[in-house]
């Protein structure tokens, strides 16, 4: 156990720039993971009620005016 703690200390905590880099990278990774999980849960709870789910009902493709050439 002591050698494992010593190894962690020597690789992460001993040098300040390595420690700060580890903290920032870990925070960024946790933020991305939390956002993705939160969005997935939100989308599953609100399935069928969001604009992306009902957009096809209200948005129609514009008709082409090329067929109405009276020249």
C-alpha positions, 0 to 999 in steps of 0.5 A, a space after each residue: 500500500 505504501 509503495 502505491 501511495 508513494 508512486 501516486 505522490 511521485 507521479 502526480 503530487 510532487 510537481 505543481 504543474 503536473 498536479 494542476 494539469 491533472 486537476 484541469 484535465 480531470 475537471 474538463 473530462 468530468 464536465 463533458 461526461 456530466 453534460 452528456 449524461 444530463 442531456 441523455 436523461 433530459 432527452 429520454 424524459 422529454 421524448 416527443 415534447 421537444 422541438 427536435 422531435 416535433 419539427 417535422 409536423 410544422 416545417 414543410 419543404 418549400 415548393 419549387 417555383 421552377 415548374 411555374 415558368 410561363 415564358 
